[in-house]
C-alpha cells in the first residue's frame, strides 16, 4: 500500500480537531475519514481499512479505551494514537499498555512532531498489515546504553512503553526486585528522551543518612553546618535540564519526602542554610523495590508524593519471569570477560532452572566467577558453584536437570567445588570484589540450608556453626567498616533500616 492509499481515521467530537487533521494529513497525501461518535466510528470501520486511527480519549457516548479495543479486534493492523489532555495522561498510558501505538497531548503545538508520529504509526501499521514483525524502534538506543532487553514478551512490551513515554516530559516510577536493572532502564529512558545530551545523575535514597541526603539533593551554603567550609551545589542543581534518578525512593525519610514533593510541585528548592529559592528543570525518575502502595497504608510513604512520582509506572519482570532471556544474558556476561568461552547445554539448563532471587545482578556474579574458574574453553556445571550443584533454591519452572552427585552417609560435603575453591588462596586471589562477594553469599546460603536441615533432623549444630551465622556476619561487617551502618549495610546487600532491625533483634551494639 502506498502512502497516498493509506487511510487515516480521526475520531473526535470537536469539529475543529477533525478539520485540522483533515487539512494536515490530506496535504501529506493521506486519505482521511472523520467520525464524531461511536456509531460513526463503527460505520467507518465497516466501510474502510485504516492504517492509523487517532482517537479522542473522551467522547460524549463512549471513551477512547473502548474504541481502542473495538479497533484492535476488527482491524488488528491499524495503529491507534490516543488524543488526550494532560489531566488524562495516566489513562492514555494505560491505553498504550492495551495496545495503543502512542498518545498525543492537546493542545497540538508541535506540528512536525505530530506528522512524524503519524508517519511512524502508518509505517508500523503497513508492516503489521503484511504479517511481518515490526522492527523494535528502541533497539538502537538500548544497545547504546548496554541495555540487554532479550526476547521475553513482557520485557519487550515494558521497554516499548518506556521508549514511548521517554519523549514525554513526565515523571516515571520504576518498580522491580533488587538486581533487575532499574538503573539501566532509567538510563535507557534518559537516552531516548530530548534530555539525552544533558546530565543523568542517580542518587540512592537508602544509602545516605538523612542529613547527608538533604545536602546531596539540594546542596548547602557555606557555614550551614559544621564542616560546610564552602558553598556546594546539590544534585537538583547539577542535574538541571537533565534527568535525576531517585533510586530506592521507598527508603527516603518523611522529612526528605516533604522536600521532594515541594520540588516536584514548584520546580524550586533551597540549599541547606539558604534563604532564596533556586529554580530547576529536572525530569525525575524514581525507582524502588518496595510496594509503595502498601507503604502508604503503613504511613511510611506520602500518598501525595506517590501520585506525583507515579504518572507512569514501569514494572520490570524478575529474571525468573523471563527465563528465555537467561541464555542470552549469561552469554553476554561471559563475552564481556572472555570471547573464547562458551556455555555447555547442561550449564544453560541449570541456569534456566534456578529461581534467581538476586536477579540479573546475581547472574552476572555467577558468570564472572565461572569465567575465572573455568580452565578450558567451555563453562560446565561445576564452574557455576555449589548453589547449582546442591540446588538450594527451588527451580522457577520444571526443567530437566542432571542428577546431583551422590553423597554417602557420613561423607563430608566439604568436597564440593565451591568449598574447594574457597580453600585455594591462589584461586581466590584471581577474583575481584563482586566475585568474592558472590561466593560469600553462596556459602552463607549453603550454611543456612545446612542448619535448617539439621534442625529438621533434630541434630544439634556445633557452637561455632551458630556463631558463624547471621549475628557473626553482621559483626564482621560492622567491624570492617568501623561501625559505619551505611557502609556495612551496603556490603551486606541490605537496606540500612533492615540492618538496624537485625541488630536490635540480635542485640548487637552499634553507633
PyMOL commands that set and color helices and strands:
alter all, ss='L'
color gray80, all
select helices_A, chain A and resi 3-5+15-27+38-47+64-74+86-97+111-129+139-144+153-166+182-191+210-218+235-238+249-251+254-266+292-297+303-309+319-337+345-353+359-373+381-383+386-390+413-415+417-423+425-429+433-456+463-467+470-480+485-492+496-505
alter helices_A, ss='H'
color red, helices_A
select strands_A, chain A and resi 7-11+31-35+52-56+79-84+102-105+172-175+200-204+219-220+232-233+243-247+268-269+278-279+283-288+312-315+342-343+378-379
alter strands_A, ss='S'
color yellow, strands_A
deselect
rebuild
show_as cartoon
